[in-house]
Amino acid sequence: MRDTEKKLNAMIADQAAADGARFVDTYTPTVVHDMCKPTGERWIEPLIAPAPAAPAHPNAQGQQTMAATVEHAVRCAAHRR
């Protein structure tokens, strides 16, 4: 799954660059908190996730981290203008 996600992210990043947009990498911050980690350490839920979690999707901590990553990128871009 990691390789597939990396390939998809590379495709999205390439397309964003071609269209003059910026791609924000939300994958890298979650790498050490992947779905194989135990509850409390993982930020991505496993394929067989406990209810009400969505399989292979970020949990609350993962969502917060991804949101902070995007917010940081937006703030940096705003300061460059």
Stockholm file with secondary structure:
# STOCKHOLM 1.0

chainA/1-81         MRDTEKKLNAMIADQAAADGARFVDTYTPTVVHDMCKPTGERWIEPLIAPAPAAPAHPNAQGQQTMAATVEHAVRCAAHRR
#=GR chainA/1-81 SS CHHHHHHHHHHHHHHHHHTTCCCCCCSGGGGGGCTTSCTTTCSBCCSSCCTTCCTTSBCHHHHHHHHHHHHHHHHHHHHHC
#=GC SS_cons        CHHHHHHHHHHHHHHHHHTTCCCCCCSGGGGGGCTTSCTTTCSBCCSSCCTTCCTTSBCHHHHHHHHHHHHHHHHHHHHHC
//
